[in-house]
């Protein structure tokens, strides 16, 4: 299955280069070359587009404004000659930001990031109606970081962010709600035990006075809202 793409740039040579790169990448499919955002919108209304390679500086409506206007966004890779837009680009959840002149190697690196994200959902094994995944990709410090589910000890809410505590190293911080993260995790392996914590059930080794203890120093109390569900897990595994 190929990823359907549009190349958008008002400069003929620039849009042709991106279109050629798309055609040279086995897992990408070029649907259209567009000279404006409005032209791209027409294509998007009639096709299921998964990825946009879009320039920022264009007449009428620029690429950044166009992406912000989309209610349902495909994956976005910005292409531009101006580095000052990088931070704003990541604020609209762009997967990558390519500075012109763009080499095929940097283009391919961005395309592979999108491929990895799509494979997270499309290439997952299915069993008993549930999607089973072994890892997630999260955005942290303007990078996409792969996190193995089995490496997660617990997840902690930090206002607008969450902190993913790992067995193998330092915690990873990402801007995501607890509900969004909870929806991505397999419910038979992870459980929310209070408003601010999700725990990896397989990593629990000590439970003390209705508190989950990690590393002998982190105490996570189970709230009343989740006590019954957590107790059912304990009962199933009690010897």
N, C-alpha and C positions, 0 to 999 in steps of 0.2 A: 504494500500500500504506500502510495506516494503522498507527500505533503503538498497541498495545493497552494501556490504562491502568486503574489502580484509584485511586480517591480514598479515603483512609482518615483519618478524624477522628471523635472521639466527640462533637464539637459539631455539631448538625444544620445550623446556618447556615453553619458553616465548610466542612463537607463538600459542602454544596449549592453554595457559591460555586466551589469547585475543580471540581466536576462540571460546572457551567455553563461555566467557562473551557475545560475539555476539549472540551465540545460545540461551543464557538465556534471551536476551532482545527482547521482543515481536515485536518491530517495526524495528528490524534489520534482515538482511538476509546475512548469510555468503556465499560468492561466492567461495572463495578460501583461503587456507593457503599457503603463499609463503615464501620460505627461502632466497630469494634475490630480489633485485629491478628488475632485468632483467626478472625473472620469473613472477613478477607482471605485467610488461609491456605486456607480451604475453596475460595474462588474460584480461587486460584492452583493448587490441586491439580487443577482441572478445566479450566483455560484456560492458554494460552500468553501470559502477561503479560510485557510488555517494560518497563513503567515504573510505578513507584509514586510517587504524591504522598502523603506520609505525615506526619501530625502526630507529635510526639515525646511530649508529655504526654498519655497516655491511661491509663485504669484497667487493672488486671490485668497486662498486659505493655505497656510503653511502646514507642514507635516505634523508638527506638534499639536496645533489647534485641531487638525482633523482627527488625530488619535483620541484627543480628549473629548471630542464630540460623539464618539462611538459608544453606544450603550452596551453592545456586545462586541468585545475586542478579540480579534485573532491574536496570535503571537506577533510581537513587533520587534523588528530590528531596524534601528535608525541608521541612515547613511548620510553623512554631511562632512563639510570641510571645516566646520567650526566646533571646537572642543568645548566651548562654554555652555553648550546645551546638554552636556553629559548628565549632570545631576538631575536636571528636569526630566530627561529621558527616562531615568530609572524610577523617578517618582510616578510615572504613568505605567510602571511595570514592564518596561521594555526588556526583552531578553538580552539584547546587546546593543552596542553603539559603535559603529564602524566609521573611522575617519578616512576621508579621501586623501590621496588615491588608495583604493581598496585592493589589496592583494587577494588572490584566490585562497591562500592559506587562512587569512583572517576571516574571509567570508565563510569558508568551510567550518571553521571553529564555531562561528555563530550558528550556522545551520545545524551542526551536531548538538548544540545546546538545546535547540528546539526539538530535535529528534528525540533526545533523551527525555524531555518533558512529556512529549506525546506518548512515548513508549510506556511511561509510568501508568497510563490508563489503558492504552490500546493493546499492549503486548503482555498484560498481566494474565496469569493463569486464573481460571475460574473453577470454583469447586463449591457445590451445594448452593449455587446462586450468589456466592460472595466472591468479590474480587480480592485475590491474594497478591500482595506486593511485598517485596523484600526491602524496599528503600523508598525514600522521598527526596525531592529536590526542594531546597528552600533558598530564598534570597537573603544574603547577609553581607553587609559591607560592599554592595554593588557586585557581588559574585553569586553564582548559583552553586550551592554546596550540596553534594550528595550525602545523605545520612542513612545508614543502615538501621532498619527498625530494631534489630536485635542489639544495637549499640546504645539505644536510648534507655536510660534509667527512669527518668521522670521529666515532665514538662511543667514549667512554672509560668504563670501569668505575670507580666511586668507592665501594667497599664495598657498601652496600645501595642505592646510587643509581647512575645513569648520567649522564654529561655529554655532551650532544649539541653538537658543535662545528659552527658554521654559517659559511657564507661571508659572509652579510649582517650579522652582528652578534654579540653576546655569546653564549656558550654557554648552553644551557638545561639545568637540572638537574631530574631527575625520579626518583621512587622506583620503580625497575623493574629486573628482573634482565637481564643481557646475553642470556640464552637467550630470555626473553620478547620482547625487542626484535628479536633475530635472527629469530625466527619471524614477526614482523610485516613484515619487510623483503623485497623481491623478491631472490631469490638470484642472479639474473643481473646485479644492479646493486650489491649489497653483499656483502662477504665478511669473515668473521671471520678475522683473521690471527694472533691470539694470544688468550690468556684474557681480556685486558683491553681489546682493541680490535676494533672493526668499522670497515671503511673503505668509502667510496664509491668504487668502482672507476673511475668516470668522472672523478674529481677527482685521480687520481694522475698527477703529471707528472714526478716524480723518484724513481728507485729506486737506492739506493746501498748496496752491500755487504749485500745482503739486508735492507735497511731502506727503508721508505717514508718519504719526506721531504715534509712539508707546510710551506709558507711559509719554507723554508730554515732552520727552527729546531726543528721538531718531528720527531723521529726515532722511527719505530715499527718495531721489529724483527719479522720474520716468524718465529714459533716453529716448531720441528720438526714439531709436530702438524699445522700448516697449510701447511707449505712446499711439499709436492707439489701441492696444489690451487692455491696461488698461482702456482707456477711454470707450471702448465698455462695459467693466465690470461695470464701474460706471453708464453708461447710463441705463443698464439693471436693476440696483438697485436704480435708482434715483426716488424720489417721487415728 
